[in-house]
Amino acid sequence: MDIEIIFKVAAVGLIVAVLNQLLSRSGRDEYTMITTLAGIIIVLMMVLPYVGTLFGYVRSVFDL
C-alpha cells in the first residue's frame, strides 16, 4: 500500500475543510453540505480499489 493515498486523502480533507469554512462564513450553508458530500464521494472513489484488494487478501487468508 502506498503512503501516497494517505496524503491524497489528507489533501482532499484539507481542501474540503477550507471550502466549508469559506462557504459558511459567506452565508452559503446549503453549499457546505454539497461540498462535504462531494469530498466524501471523491475519497471513497480513491479508496475503493484498496478496499477490493483488502477483501481479496481476507478471502485468501480464510480460503473463502
mmCIF file of the N, C-alpha and C atoms, coordinates in Angstrom:
data_MODEL
# 
_entry.id   MODEL 
# 
loop_
_atom_site.group_PDB 
_atom_site.id 
_atom_site.type_symbol 
_atom_site.label_atom_id 
_atom_site.label_alt_id 
_atom_site.label_comp_id 
_atom_site.label_asym_id 
_atom_site.label_entity_id 
_atom_site.label_seq_id 
_atom_site.pdbx_PDB_ins_code 
_atom_site.Cartn_x 
_atom_site.Cartn_y 
_atom_site.Cartn_z 
_atom_site.occupancy 
_atom_site.B_iso_or_equiv 
_atom_site.pdbx_formal_charge 
_atom_site.auth_seq_id 
_atom_site.auth_comp_id 
_atom_site.auth_asym_id 
_atom_site.auth_atom_id 
_atom_site.pdbx_PDB_model_num 
ATOM 1   N N  . MET A 1 1  ? 0.843   -1.183  0.000  1.00 0.00 ? 1  MET A N  1 
ATOM 2   C CA . MET A 1 1  ? 0.000   0.000   0.000  1.00 0.00 ? 1  MET A CA 1 
ATOM 3   C C  . MET A 1 1  ? 0.880   1.236   0.000  1.00 0.00 ? 1  MET A C  1 
ATOM 4   N N  . ASP A 1 2  ? 0.536   2.152   -0.832 1.00 0.00 ? 2  ASP A N  1 
ATOM 5   C CA . ASP A 1 2  ? 1.309   3.374   -0.948 1.00 0.00 ? 2  ASP A CA 1 
ATOM 6   C C  . ASP A 1 2  ? 0.925   4.371   0.133  1.00 0.00 ? 2  ASP A C  1 
ATOM 7   N N  . ILE A 1 3  ? 1.920   5.101   0.582  1.00 0.00 ? 3  ILE A N  1 
ATOM 8   C CA . ILE A 1 3  ? 1.653   6.174   1.537  1.00 0.00 ? 3  ILE A CA 1 
ATOM 9   C C  . ILE A 1 3  ? 1.046   7.378   0.807  1.00 0.00 ? 3  ILE A C  1 
ATOM 10  N N  . GLU A 1 4  ? 1.162   7.343   -0.504 1.00 0.00 ? 4  GLU A N  1 
ATOM 11  C CA . GLU A 1 4  ? 0.648   8.434   -1.333 1.00 0.00 ? 4  GLU A CA 1 
ATOM 12  C C  . GLU A 1 4  ? -0.858  8.604   -1.184 1.00 0.00 ? 4  GLU A C  1 
ATOM 13  N N  . ILE A 1 5  ? -1.594  7.504   -1.023 1.00 0.00 ? 5  ILE A N  1 
ATOM 14  C CA . ILE A 1 5  ? -3.046  7.579   -0.880 1.00 0.00 ? 5  ILE A CA 1 
ATOM 15  C C  . ILE A 1 5  ? -3.430  8.296   0.411  1.00 0.00 ? 5  ILE A C  1 
ATOM 16  N N  . ILE A 1 6  ? -2.632  8.149   1.452  1.00 0.00 ? 6  ILE A N  1 
ATOM 17  C CA . ILE A 1 6  ? -2.911  8.830   2.713  1.00 0.00 ? 6  ILE A CA 1 
ATOM 18  C C  . ILE A 1 6  ? -2.759  10.334  2.540  1.00 0.00 ? 6  ILE A C  1 
ATOM 19  N N  . PHE A 1 7  ? -1.729  10.739  1.802  1.00 0.00 ? 7  PHE A N  1 
ATOM 20  C CA . PHE A 1 7  ? -1.537  12.165  1.557  1.00 0.00 ? 7  PHE A CA 1 
ATOM 21  C C  . PHE A 1 7  ? -2.632  12.734  0.667  1.00 0.00 ? 7  PHE A C  1 
ATOM 22  N N  . LYS A 1 8  ? -3.102  11.955  -0.288 1.00 0.00 ? 8  LYS A N  1 
ATOM 23  C CA . LYS A 1 8  ? -4.189  12.419  -1.150 1.00 0.00 ? 8  LYS A CA 1 
ATOM 24  C C  . LYS A 1 8  ? -5.478  12.610  -0.355 1.00 0.00 ? 8  LYS A C  1 
ATOM 25  N N  . VAL A 1 9  ? -5.784  11.661  0.521  1.00 0.00 ? 9  VAL A N  1 
ATOM 26  C CA . VAL A 1 9  ? -6.987  11.773  1.350  1.00 0.00 ? 9  VAL A CA 1 
ATOM 27  C C  . VAL A 1 9  ? -6.874  12.979  2.282  1.00 0.00 ? 9  VAL A C  1 
ATOM 28  N N  . ALA A 1 10 ? -5.689  13.182  2.844  1.00 0.00 ? 10 ALA A N  1 
ATOM 29  C CA . ALA A 1 10 ? -5.488  14.340  3.721  1.00 0.00 ? 10 ALA A CA 1 
ATOM 30  C C  . ALA A 1 10 ? -5.635  15.645  2.947  1.00 0.00 ? 10 ALA A C  1 
ATOM 31  N N  . ALA A 1 11 ? -5.127  15.680  1.718  1.00 0.00 ? 11 ALA A N  1 
ATOM 32  C CA . ALA A 1 11 ? -5.249  16.891  0.903  1.00 0.00 ? 11 ALA A CA 1 
ATOM 33  C C  . ALA A 1 11 ? -6.709  17.193  0.584  1.00 0.00 ? 11 ALA A C  1 
ATOM 34  N N  . VAL A 1 12 ? -7.467  16.174  0.232  1.00 0.00 ? 12 VAL A N  1 
ATOM 35  C CA . VAL A 1 12 ? -8.891  16.391  -0.040 1.00 0.00 ? 12 VAL A CA 1 
ATOM 36  C C  . VAL A 1 12 ? -9.597  16.866  1.228  1.00 0.00 ? 12 VAL A C  1 
ATOM 37  N N  . GLY A 1 13 ? -9.241  16.304  2.360  1.00 0.00 ? 13 GLY A N  1 
ATOM 38  C CA . GLY A 1 13 ? -9.838  16.732  3.620  1.00 0.00 ? 13 GLY A CA 1 
ATOM 39  C C  . GLY A 1 13 ? -9.543  18.183  3.946  1.00 0.00 ? 13 GLY A C  1 
ATOM 40  N N  . LEU A 1 14 ? -8.305  18.593  3.726  1.00 0.00 ? 14 LEU A N  1 
ATOM 41  C CA . LEU A 1 14 ? -7.944  19.995  3.976  1.00 0.00 ? 14 LEU A CA 1 
ATOM 42  C C  . LEU A 1 14 ? -8.675  20.944  3.031  1.00 0.00 ? 14 LEU A C  1 
ATOM 43  N N  . ILE A 1 15 ? -8.759  20.579  1.769  1.00 0.00 ? 15 ILE A N  1 
ATOM 44  C CA . ILE A 1 15 ? -9.446  21.437  0.795  1.00 0.00 ? 15 ILE A CA 1 
ATOM 45  C C  . ILE A 1 15 ? -10.920 21.557  1.145  1.00 0.00 ? 15 ILE A C  1 
ATOM 46  N N  . VAL A 1 16 ? -11.543 20.441  1.512  1.00 0.00 ? 16 VAL A N  1 
ATOM 47  C CA . VAL A 1 16 ? -12.965 20.474  1.874  1.00 0.00 ? 16 VAL A CA 1 
ATOM 48  C C  . VAL A 1 16 ? -13.176 21.298  3.143  1.00 0.00 ? 16 VAL A C  1 
ATOM 49  N N  . ALA A 1 17 ? -12.278 21.181  4.105  1.00 0.00 ? 17 ALA A N  1 
ATOM 50  C CA . ALA A 1 17 ? -12.413 21.956  5.341  1.00 0.00 ? 17 ALA A CA 1 
ATOM 51  C C  . ALA A 1 17 ? -12.311 23.458  5.082  1.00 0.00 ? 17 ALA A C  1 
ATOM 52  N N  . VAL A 1 18 ? -11.363 23.843  4.243  1.00 0.00 ? 18 VAL A N  1 
ATOM 53  C CA . VAL A 1 18 ? -11.209 25.268  3.916  1.00 0.00 ? 18 VAL A CA 1 
ATOM 54  C C  . VAL A 1 18 ? -12.427 25.779  3.154  1.00 0.00 ? 18 VAL A C  1 
ATOM 55  N N  . LEU A 1 19 ? -12.891 24.999  2.188  1.00 0.00 ? 19 LEU A N  1 
ATOM 56  C CA . LEU A 1 19 ? -14.079 25.419  1.434  1.00 0.00 ? 19 LEU A CA 1 
ATOM 57  C C  . LEU A 1 19 ? -15.311 25.525  2.334  1.00 0.00 ? 19 LEU A C  1 
ATOM 58  N N  . ASN A 1 20 ? -15.449 24.587  3.263  1.00 0.00 ? 20 ASN A N  1 
ATOM 59  C CA . ASN A 1 20 ? -16.587 24.660  4.181  1.00 0.00 ? 20 ASN A CA 1 
ATOM 60  C C  . ASN A 1 20 ? -16.529 25.906  5.051  1.00 0.00 ? 20 ASN A C  1 
ATOM 61  N N  . GLN A 1 21 ? -15.351 26.255  5.525  1.00 0.00 ? 21 GLN A N  1 
ATOM 62  C CA . GLN A 1 21 ? -15.215 27.469  6.342  1.00 0.00 ? 21 GLN A CA 1 
ATOM 63  C C  . GLN A 1 21 ? -15.542 28.714  5.526  1.00 0.00 ? 21 GLN A C  1 
ATOM 64  N N  . LEU A 1 22 ? -15.029 28.772  4.301  1.00 0.00 ? 22 LEU A N  1 
ATOM 65  C CA . LEU A 1 22 ? -15.302 29.937  3.454  1.00 0.00 ? 22 LEU A CA 1 
ATOM 66  C C  . LEU A 1 22 ? -16.780 30.047  3.120  1.00 0.00 ? 22 LEU A C  1 
ATOM 67  N N  . LEU A 1 23 ? -17.402 28.934  2.793  1.00 0.00 ? 23 LEU A N  1 
ATOM 68  C CA . LEU A 1 23 ? -18.818 28.970  2.428  1.00 0.00 ? 23 LEU A CA 1 
ATOM 69  C C  . LEU A 1 23 ? -19.710 29.271  3.622  1.00 0.00 ? 23 LEU A C  1 
ATOM 70  N N  . SER A 1 24 ? -19.391 28.743  4.777  1.00 0.00 ? 24 SER A N  1 
ATOM 71  C CA . SER A 1 24 ? -20.243 29.007  5.934  1.00 0.00 ? 24 SER A CA 1 
ATOM 72  C C  . SER A 1 24 ? -20.113 30.448  6.410  1.00 0.00 ? 24 SER A C  1 
ATOM 73  N N  . ARG A 1 25 ? -18.933 31.026  6.293  1.00 0.00 ? 25 ARG A N  1 
ATOM 74  C CA . ARG A 1 25 ? -18.772 32.431  6.708  1.00 0.00 ? 25 ARG A CA 1 
ATOM 75  C C  . ARG A 1 25 ? -19.397 33.408  5.720  1.00 0.00 ? 25 ARG A C  1 
ATOM 76  N N  . SER A 1 26 ? -19.542 32.971  4.474  1.00 0.00 ? 26 SER A N  1 
ATOM 77  C CA . SER A 1 26 ? -20.183 33.844  3.494  1.00 0.00 ? 26 SER A CA 1 
ATOM 78  C C  . SER A 1 26 ? -21.701 33.658  3.481  1.00 0.00 ? 26 SER A C  1 
ATOM 79  N N  . GLY A 1 27 ? -22.215 32.775  4.338  1.00 0.00 ? 27 GLY A N  1 
ATOM 80  C CA . GLY A 1 27 ? -23.654 32.616  4.458  1.00 0.00 ? 27 GLY A CA 1 
ATOM 81  C C  . GLY A 1 27 ? -24.251 31.620  3.489  1.00 0.00 ? 27 GLY A C  1 
ATOM 82  N N  . ARG A 1 28 ? -23.451 30.805  2.862  1.00 0.00 ? 28 ARG A N  1 
ATOM 83  C CA . ARG A 1 28 ? -23.951 29.814  1.902  1.00 0.00 ? 28 ARG A CA 1 
ATOM 84  C C  . ARG A 1 28 ? -23.888 28.424  2.523  1.00 0.00 ? 28 ARG A C  1 
ATOM 85  N N  . ASP A 1 29 ? -24.719 28.238  3.532  1.00 0.00 ? 29 ASP A N  1 
ATOM 86  C CA . ASP A 1 29 ? -24.702 26.983  4.285  1.00 0.00 ? 29 ASP A CA 1 
ATOM 87  C C  . ASP A 1 29 ? -25.185 25.801  3.464  1.00 0.00 ? 29 ASP A C  1 
ATOM 88  N N  . GLU A 1 30 ? -26.045 26.049  2.465  1.00 0.00 ? 30 GLU A N  1 
ATOM 89  C CA . GLU A 1 30 ? -26.541 24.934  1.658  1.00 0.00 ? 30 GLU A CA 1 
ATOM 90  C C  . GLU A 1 30 ? -25.429 24.339  0.789  1.00 0.00 ? 30 GLU A C  1 
ATOM 91  N N  . TYR A 1 31 ? -24.439 25.161  0.438  1.00 0.00 ? 31 TYR A N  1 
ATOM 92  C CA . TYR A 1 31 ? -23.332 24.663  -0.377 1.00 0.00 ? 31 TYR A CA 1 
ATOM 93  C C  . TYR A 1 31 ? -22.281 23.930  0.455  1.00 0.00 ? 31 TYR A C  1 
ATOM 94  N N  . THR A 1 32 ? -22.261 24.175  1.757  1.00 0.00 ? 32 THR A N  1 
ATOM 95  C CA . THR A 1 32 ? -21.287 23.462  2.591  1.00 0.00 ? 32 THR A CA 1 
ATOM 96  C C  . THR A 1 32 ? -21.602 21.964  2.646  1.00 0.00 ? 32 THR A C  1 
ATOM 97  N N  . MET A 1 33 ? -22.879 21.628  2.698  1.00 0.00 ? 33 MET A N  1 
ATOM 98  C CA . MET A 1 33 ? -23.271 20.220  2.707  1.00 0.00 ? 33 MET A CA 1 
ATOM 99  C C  . MET A 1 33 ? -22.913 19.556  1.385  1.00 0.00 ? 33 MET A C  1 
ATOM 100 N N  . ILE A 1 34 ? -23.137 20.256  0.282  1.00 0.00 ? 34 ILE A N  1 
ATOM 101 C CA . ILE A 1 34 ? -22.798 19.702  -1.032 1.00 0.00 ? 34 ILE A CA 1 
ATOM 102 C C  . ILE A 1 34 ? -21.285 19.510  -1.153 1.00 0.00 ? 34 ILE A C  1 
ATOM 103 N N  . THR A 1 35 ? -20.518 20.449  -0.638 1.00 0.00 ? 35 THR A N  1 
ATOM 104 C CA . THR A 1 35 ? -19.058 20.339  -0.679 1.00 0.00 ? 35 THR A CA 1 
ATOM 105 C C  . THR A 1 35 ? -18.583 19.158  0.161  1.00 0.00 ? 35 THR A C  1 
ATOM 106 N N  . THR A 1 36 ? -19.176 18.977  1.317  1.00 0.00 ? 36 THR A N  1 
ATOM 107 C CA . THR A 1 36 ? -18.801 17.854  2.176  1.00 0.00 ? 36 THR A CA 1 
ATOM 108 C C  . THR A 1 36 ? -19.133 16.524  1.503  1.00 0.00 ? 36 THR A C  1 
ATOM 109 N N  . LEU A 1 37 ? -20.303 16.413  0.922  1.00 0.00 ? 37 LEU A N  1 
ATOM 110 C CA . LEU A 1 37 ? -20.689 15.184  0.239  1.00 0.00 ? 37 LEU A CA 1 
ATOM 111 C C  . LEU A 1 37 ? -19.787 14.899  -0.959 1.00 0.00 ? 37 LEU A C  1 
ATOM 112 N N  . ALA A 1 38 ? -19.422 15.947  -1.694 1.00 0.00 ? 38 ALA A N  1 
ATOM 113 C CA . ALA A 1 38 ? -18.518 15.763  -2.829 1.00 0.00 ? 38 ALA A CA 1 
ATOM 114 C C  . ALA A 1 38 ? -17.149 15.273  -2.352 1.00 0.00 ? 38 ALA A C  1 
ATOM 115 N N  . GLY A 1 39 ? -16.666 15.800  -1.238 1.00 0.00 ? 39 GLY A N  1 
ATOM 116 C CA . GLY A 1 39 ? -15.393 15.348  -0.687 1.00 0.00 ? 39 GLY A CA 1 
ATOM 117 C C  . GLY A 1 39 ? -15.439 13.904  -0.258 1.00 0.00 ? 39 GLY A C  1 
ATOM 118 N N  . ILE A 1 40 ? -16.532 13.493  0.364  1.00 0.00 ? 40 ILE A N  1 
ATOM 119 C CA . ILE A 1 40 ? -16.681 12.097  0.786  1.00 0.00 ? 40 ILE A CA 1 
ATOM 120 C C  . ILE A 1 40 ? -16.719 11.172  -0.423 1.00 0.00 ? 40 ILE A C  1 
ATOM 121 N N  . ILE A 1 41 ? -17.427 11.566  -1.459 1.00 0.00 ? 41 ILE A N  1 
ATOM 122 C CA . ILE A 1 41 ? -17.513 10.740  -2.664 1.00 0.00 ? 41 ILE A CA 1 
ATOM 123 C C  . ILE A 1 41 ? -16.154 10.622  -3.338 1.00 0.00 ? 41 ILE A C  1 
ATOM 124 N N  . ILE A 1 42 ? -15.410 11.714  -3.394 1.00 0.00 ? 42 ILE A N  1 
ATOM 125 C CA . ILE A 1 42 ? -14.076 11.676  -4.003 1.00 0.00 ? 42 ILE A CA 1 
ATOM 126 C C  . ILE A 1 42 ? -13.159 10.738  -3.233 1.00 0.00 ? 42 ILE A C  1 
ATOM 127 N N  . VAL A 1 43 ? -13.189 10.829  -1.915 1.00 0.00 ? 43 VAL A N  1 
ATOM 128 C CA . VAL A 1 43 ? -12.327 9.959   -1.103 1.00 0.00 ? 43 VAL A CA 1 
ATOM 129 C C  . VAL A 1 43 ? -12.749 8.503   -1.247 1.00 0.00 ? 43 VAL A C  1 
ATOM 130 N N  . LEU A 1 44 ? -14.040 8.231   -1.273 1.00 0.00 ? 44 LEU A N  1 
ATOM 131 C CA . LEU A 1 44 ? -14.497 6.854   -1.443 1.00 0.00 ? 44 LEU A CA 1 
ATOM 132 C C  . LEU A 1 44 ? -14.070 6.289   -2.791 1.00 0.00 ? 44 LEU A C  1 
ATOM 133 N N  . MET A 1 45 ? -14.110 7.093   -3.828 1.00 0.00 ? 45 MET A N  1 
ATOM 134 C CA . MET A 1 45 ? -13.668 6.630   -5.141 1.00 0.00 ? 45 MET A CA 1 
ATOM 135 C C  . MET A 1 45 ? -12.167 6.361   -5.164 1.00 0.00 ? 45 MET A C  1 
ATOM 136 N N  . MET A 1 46 ? -11.399 7.114   -4.386 1.00 0.00 ? 46 MET A N  1 
ATOM 137 C CA . MET A 1 46 ? -9.956  6.895   -4.329 1.00 0.00 ? 46 MET A CA 1 
ATOM 138 C C  . MET A 1 46 ? -9.614  5.641   -3.524 1.00 0.00 ? 46 MET A C  1 
ATOM 139 N N  . VAL A 1 47 ? -10.387 5.339   -2.492 1.00 0.00 ? 47 VAL A N  1 
ATOM 140 C CA . VAL A 1 47 ? -10.076 4.244   -1.573 1.00 0.00 ? 47 VAL A CA 1 
ATOM 141 C C  . VAL A 1 47 ? -10.692 2.921   -2.033 1.00 0.00 ? 47 VAL A C  1 
ATOM 142 N N  . LEU A 1 48 ? -11.689 2.973   -2.893 1.00 0.00 ? 48 LEU A N  1 
ATOM 143 C CA . LEU A 1 48 ? -12.416 1.778   -3.302 1.00 0.00 ? 48 LEU A CA 1 
ATOM 144 C C  . LEU A 1 48 ? -11.525 0.661   -3.855 1.00 0.00 ? 48 LEU A C  1 
ATOM 145 N N  . PRO A 1 49 ? -10.530 0.930   -4.709 1.00 0.00 ? 49 PRO A N  1 
ATOM 146 C CA . PRO A 1 49 ? -9.667  -0.174  -5.170 1.00 0.00 ? 49 PRO A CA 1 
ATOM 147 C C  . PRO A 1 49 ? -8.890  -0.848  -4.042 1.00 0.00 ? 49 PRO A C  1 
ATOM 148 N N  . TYR A 1 50 ? -8.500  -0.089  -3.047 1.00 0.00 ? 50 TYR A N  1 
ATOM 149 C CA . TYR A 1 50 ? -7.774  -0.662  -1.913 1.00 0.00 ? 50 TYR A CA 1 
ATOM 150 C C  . TYR A 1 50 ? -8.675  -1.537  -1.052 1.00 0.00 ? 50 TYR A C  1 
ATOM 151 N N  . VAL A 1 51 ? -9.946  -1.183  -0.956 1.00 0.00 ? 51 VAL A N  1 
ATOM 152 C CA . VAL A 1 51 ? -10.894 -1.999  -0.205 1.00 0.00 ? 51 VAL A CA 1 
ATOM 153 C C  . VAL A 1 51 ? -11.100 -3.334  -0.918 1.00 0.00 ? 51 VAL A C  1 
ATOM 154 N N  . GLY A 1 52 ? -11.174 -3.305  -2.240 1.00 0.00 ? 52 GLY A N  1 
ATOM 155 C CA . GLY A 1 52 ? -11.289 -4.542  -3.003 1.00 0.00 ? 52 GLY A CA 1 
ATOM 156 C C  . GLY A 1 52 ? -10.081 -5.446  -2.809 1.00 0.00 ? 52 GLY A C  1 
ATOM 157 N N  . THR A 1 53 ? -8.898  -4.848  -2.784 1.00 0.00 ? 53 THR A N  1 
ATOM 158 C CA . THR A 1 53 ? -7.682  -5.617  -2.536 1.00 0.00 ? 53 THR A CA 1 
ATOM 159 C C  . THR A 1 53 ? -7.689  -6.202  -1.130 1.00 0.00 ? 53 THR A C  1 
ATOM 160 N N  . LEU A 1 54 ? -8.155  -5.434  -0.162 1.00 0.00 ? 54 LEU A N  1 
ATOM 161 C CA . LEU A 1 54 ? -8.241  -5.924  1.215  1.00 0.00 ? 54 LEU A CA 1 
ATOM 162 C C  . LEU A 1 54 ? -9.157  -7.136  1.312  1.00 0.00 ? 54 LEU A C  1 
ATOM 163 N N  . PHE A 1 55 ? -10.324 -7.070  0.670  1.00 0.00 ? 55 PHE A N  1 
ATOM 164 C CA . PHE A 1 55 ? -11.229 -8.211  0.697  1.00 0.00 ? 55 PHE A CA 1 
ATOM 165 C C  . PHE A 1 55 ? -10.618 -9.422  0.000  1.00 0.00 ? 55 PHE A C  1 
ATOM 166 N N  . GLY A 1 56 ? -9.843  -9.198  -1.050 1.00 0.00 ? 56 GLY A N  1 
ATOM 167 C CA . GLY A 1 56 ? -9.141  -10.292 -1.701 1.00 0.00 ? 56 GLY A CA 1 
ATOM 168 C C  . GLY A 1 56 ? -8.149  -10.967 -0.779 1.00 0.00 ? 56 GLY A C  1 
ATOM 169 N N  . TYR A 1 57 ? -7.421  -10.166 -0.006 1.00 0.00 ? 57 TYR A N  1 
ATOM 170 C CA . TYR A 1 57 ? -6.477  -10.726 0.972  1.00 0.00 ? 57 TYR A CA 1 
ATOM 171 C C  . TYR A 1 57 ? -7.190  -11.517 2.062  1.00 0.00 ? 57 TYR A C  1 
ATOM 172 N N  . VAL A 1 58 ? -8.312  -10.989 2.542  1.00 0.00 ? 58 VAL A N  1 
ATOM 173 C CA . VAL A 1 58 ? -9.069  -11.668 3.591  1.00 0.00 ? 58 VAL A CA 1 
ATOM 174 C C  . VAL A 1 58 ? -9.605  -12.999 3.075  1.00 0.00 ? 58 VAL A C  1 
ATOM 175 N N  . ARG A 1 59 ? -10.088 -13.007 1.833  1.00 0.00 ? 59 ARG A N  1 
ATOM 176 C CA . ARG A 1 59 ? -10.586 -14.253 1.244  1.00 0.00 ? 59 ARG A CA 1 
ATOM 177 C C  . ARG A 1 59 ? -9.471  -15.283 1.103  1.00 0.00 ? 59 ARG A C  1 
ATOM 178 N N  . SER A 1 60 ? -8.275  -14.831 0.722  1.00 0.00 ? 60 SER A N  1 
ATOM 179 C CA . SER A 1 60 ? -7.184  -15.783 0.544  1.00 0.00 ? 60 SER A CA 1 
ATOM 180 C C  . SER A 1 60 ? -6.675  -16.315 1.903  1.00 0.00 ? 60 SER A C  1 
ATOM 181 N N  . VAL A 1 61 ? -6.751  -15.499 2.922  1.00 0.00 ? 61 VAL A N  1 
ATOM 182 C CA . VAL A 1 61 ? -6.300  -15.954 4.242  1.00 0.00 ? 61 VAL A CA 1 
ATOM 183 C C  . VAL A 1 61 ? -7.244  -17.011 4.790  1.00 0.00 ? 61 VAL A C  1 
ATOM 184 N N  . PHE A 1 62 ? -8.553  -16.807 4.625  1.00 0.00 ? 62 PHE A N  1 
ATOM 185 C CA . PHE A 1 62 ? -9.518  -17.735 5.190  1.00 0.00 ? 62 PHE A CA 1 
ATOM 186 C C  . PHE A 1 62 ? -10.017 -18.766 4.188  1.00 0.00 ? 62 PHE A C  1 
ATOM 187 N N  . ASP A 1 63 ? -9.441  -18.816 3.003  1.00 0.00 ? 63 ASP A N  1 
ATOM 188 C CA . ASP A 1 63 ? -9.800  -19.766 1.944  1.00 0.00 ? 63 ASP A CA 1 
ATOM 189 C C  . ASP A 1 63 ? -11.308 -19.746 1.642  1.00 0.00 ? 63 ASP A C  1 
ATOM 190 N N  . LEU A 1 64 ? -11.828 -18.565 1.402  1.00 0.00 ? 64 LEU A N  1 
ATOM 191 C CA . LEU A 1 64 ? -13.260 -18.439 1.093  1.00 0.00 ? 64 LEU A CA 1 
ATOM 192 C C  . LEU A 1 64 ? -13.475 -18.430 -0.398 1.00 0.00 ? 64 LEU A C  1 
# 
